Amino acid sequence: MNTIQKLAVNAAAATVLFGLAGCAGMSQQDKNTAIGAGVGAVGGSVLTGGSAAGTVGGAAVGGVIGHEINK
């Protein structure tokens, strides 16, 4: 792995760490919304071959579904 790849991996790990720390004060519904958006983004990206529209659409749909789970 070259230096740029190592830097990118470390930056991604730090982003995930700080993102999880930011969830401490969230309600369960907020957490479900965030998880749904993340899973939806990954799913949308995989299903559309990595297109930006598929990723954003998946995140939107996943966020709505996650938001509605505990109602």
C-alpha positions as CSV (number, residue, x, y, z in Angstrom):
1,M,0.0,0.0,0.0
2,N,1.5,3.4,-1.0
3,T,1.5,6.5,1.2
4,I,-1.6,8.0,-0.3
5,Q,-3.7,4.9,0.2
6,K,-2.5,4.7,3.8
7,L,-3.5,8.3,4.3
8,A,-6.9,7.7,2.8
9,V,-7.6,4.6,5.0
10,N,-6.5,6.5,8.1
11,A,-8.8,9.5,7.2
12,A,-11.7,7.2,6.6
13,A,-11.1,5.4,9.9
14,A,-11.0,8.8,11.7
15,T,-14.2,9.9,10.0
16,V,-16.0,6.8,11.1
17,L,-14.7,7.2,14.7
18,F,-15.8,10.8,15.0
19,G,-19.1,10.0,13.3
20,L,-19.9,7.3,15.8
21,A,-18.9,9.6,18.7
22,G,-21.4,12.1,17.4
23,C,-24.2,9.6,17.7
24,A,-24.0,9.6,21.5
25,G,-26.7,12.2,22.1
26,M,-29.1,11.0,19.3
27,S,-32.5,9.5,19.9
28,Q,-33.2,6.0,18.8
29,Q,-35.2,7.3,15.8
30,D,-32.3,9.5,14.8
31,K,-29.9,6.6,15.0
32,N,-32.2,4.5,12.9
33,T,-32.5,7.2,10.3
34,A,-28.7,7.5,10.1
35,I,-28.2,3.7,9.9
36,G,-30.9,3.5,7.2
37,A,-29.3,6.2,5.1
38,G,-25.9,4.5,5.3
39,V,-27.2,1.1,4.4
40,G,-29.3,2.6,1.7
41,A,-26.4,4.4,0.2
42,V,-24.3,1.3,0.1
43,G,-27.2,-0.7,-1.4
44,G,-28.0,1.9,-4.0
45,S,-24.3,2.2,-5.0
46,V,-24.0,-1.6,-5.4
47,L,-27.3,-2.0,-7.3
48,T,-26.4,0.8,-9.8
49,G,-22.8,0.0,-10.3
50,G,-21.5,3.0,-8.2
51,S,-23.5,5.7,-9.8
52,A,-24.0,8.9,-7.8
53,A,-27.7,9.0,-8.4
54,G,-28.1,5.4,-7.2
55,T,-26.1,6.2,-4.1
56,V,-28.0,9.3,-3.2
57,G,-31.4,7.7,-4.0
58,G,-30.5,4.7,-1.9
59,A,-29.5,7.0,1.0
60,A,-32.8,8.9,0.8
61,V,-35.0,5.8,0.7
62,G,-33.0,4.1,3.5
63,G,-33.2,7.2,5.6
64,V,-36.9,7.4,5.3
65,I,-37.3,3.7,6.1
66,G,-35.0,4.0,9.1
67,H,-37.0,7.0,10.3
68,E,-40.3,5.3,10.1
69,I,-39.2,2.0,11.9
70,N,-40.0,3.0,15.5
71,K,-43.2,4.9,14.9
